[in-house]
Amino acid sequence: MKITKRQLRRIIQEAMPRGGAPDVVGAITSSDPKAERLQHLINGWITQPITVEFVRGTSYMVKGVEPAMIPEVTEEVEEFGGSVQAEISSGTTPGLKDLNITL
């Protein structure tokens, strides 16, 4: 039986005792509830917290993604109903990437 990474993360989260591991959440930089939900969802399992910022229209920027985590973050964005439009080197944090997405 195959399970997706998202299903595996959900299984791990359900197995964690309440109050056991701290919930790592980056600073909310948008008052957009959709961006906040996506940010919280990704920060629930990723090692380096990210932020999701509203750009305009349906465009958002996922900031601070480790290059090794790009496929997983892309998968999470797509399962959330969005798509990754571009991958950009972070101007604020060397070594990390920013993803331009649409939701």
N, C-alpha and C positions, 0 to 999 in steps of 0.2 A: 504494500500500500504506500503510495506517495502522498506526501503532504507538502503544501506550499510553505514558504518562509513565513508568510503572514499567519498561517495556522499554527506553525511552530511557536512563533512569538506569543500568540494568544494562549497556547497551552502553558508556556513558561509563566506568563503573567498570572494565569489562574492558579498555578501551583505555588506562586510566591505567597508567603504568609502576609496578612494585612499588617502594614507598618514595618515589615521586614526590611526591604531594600528601599532607599529613598527614591522618590520620584523626581528625576532630573528633568527640569523644564527650563528652557532658555527664556530670556526676557520676551514678553509679548510686545511686538513692535507694531501691531496693527489692531484696530478696533473691529476688524472684519471677523465675524464668528467662524467663517469657513477657513480662513487662514489660521486662526487660533486652534481649531480642531485638528487641522493637518499638522501643525507644529507640535501640538501635544501628543498626537499619535506617533509621530516620528521620534520625538524625544523620549517616548516611553521605552524604546529599545535600543537606540543608537548610543554609542559611547561618547561621542563629542556632540554636545547639544547644538542644534541649529536654530535659526530664526526664519520665519516666513514673513516677508514684507509685501504689502500691497504696492503694485506699481501703477497700474491704471486699467480700467475696463475689467477684463478677466485675466490680466497678467499679474503674476506674483514672482518674487525672487526668494528661493530657498538659499540662505546664506550660511557658509561655514561647513560645507560637506567635505569629509575626508575623501580623497580620490578613490580609495579602496571601497568606500561605502556607496559610491554613485549608483551601481546597479541595484542595490537594495532600496535606496531612496527613490530611484526612478520607478521601481516596481510598486512601492508604497503610493507614490503620486498617481500612478496609473490605476491602481486598485481604488483610490479615493475618487477617481473620475476625471483626473486631469491628464495632462501630457507635458513632457519635457520638450521645450523648444530649443534651448541652447545650454551649453556648458561653458562657463566663463571662469578664468582664474580670478580668485578673490583679490580685490584691490585693498582690502583692509587686513586680511590675515594670510600672509604668505604660506603656501603649501596646501591651502584649502581651495575648494571650488565653490562657485555659486551656480545655481541652476535657475534658468529662466523658465517658468512653467505657466500654463494656462489652466484655469479651473472652470 
